[in-house]
Each structure stands twice: as structure tokens, then as C-alpha cells.
Amino acid sequence: MSASTGYSVEERQRLIKEYIEEVKRVHVNDLVELFHVSASTMRNDLTTLERNGLIKRTHGWAIALSVARVGKESFVSMRMK
């Protein structure tokens, strides 16, 4: 269990993933405040989620895969024209 949040690492990461899926795009600082963890802890959680193929990260942001895929498909279709 994490002392600051009362959640295990796995539970916190599951909640982070669910939140990102709900809002589609969120700044890392907002997640830090929402989950009451350090920026370093949040970056580690987001890195784990991205490595597991559950979210996409960009500089300072976490993005739901559904949004990231649409963005990539739009970019590819624009390049093919």
C-alpha cells in the first residue's frame, strides 16, 4: 500500500488509466494533484502504463489510446493525400 494515497501501486495505476480514458487527455501535474503523489511517482506510473500499452505519453501529458490512435490515423491519411 502507498502510504500517501492508501492505494497499492497496481490499484493507483488502474485508477490513473481509467481516469485518462474518461477525460482523454490530462496534464501530468493535474494527475499529481488528483492522486496526491509526487511528480516522480506519477511519471513512473505513467511510464509503466505506457510500456504496458495502456496509454500514450507526450511531453507533460498523458493521452488515452483511443485519442492517440485517431491522431495517428489522421496524420497517416493526410500524408497519403
N, C-alpha and C positions, 0 to 999 in steps of 0.2 A: 504494500500500500504506500502511496505517496503521502508523506506527512502533511504537505501543504493543501492537498485537494481532497484527500480521503479516497481517491480512486487508485486502482492499480495502473501500471503503465499501459497495459493492454486495454483496460476499460477507458482510460483517458483517450487513447488513440482512436478507439472505436467512436467515442463521442465527438472527437475532433472531425473525423471523417464524415460522420452523419451531419454535423453542423455545416461543413463545407459543401456537402451535397445539397443541403437545404438552401443555402444562401448563394451558392455557385462560385463566388469569388470573395475572398476576405484577406485583409492585410494581417500580416503576422503579429503586429503589435496589438491588434484587436483580439486575436486569439490569446495572447499573453494575458491581457486583462480579463477576458472572459473565463479562462481556466485557472487563473491565479497561479501561474508558473513563471519561471524565469524565461527570458528570451532564448537562452541556450537550451533549456529543456524543450521549449516549443520547436526550435529548429531541429533538434534531434528527433522529436516525434514526427515532424513533417518529412524529414529525410527518410525515416523508416516507412512512413506511409507511401512516399513516392517510390522508394525501392521495391515495395510490395505491389506497385502498380495500382494504387488506390486513389491517388490524387496527382496533380501536376503542380510543380512549383515554378515560379518565376521570381525575379528579384523583389523580395519583400512581400510577395503574395502567394496564397495557396488557392488553387483553382480546381473545381470539380472536373472529373474526367469528361463528363458529358459536354462541358463548355470547351475544354481543351481540344476534344476531337472535332467539334463543329468548327472551331477556329482553324484547325489544321486542314480540314476538308475544304473550307472556303479558300484558304491560301493556295492549295493544290489546284482547285478548279480555276482560280484566277490565273495561275501560271500557265495552265493548259490552253487558255484562250489566245 
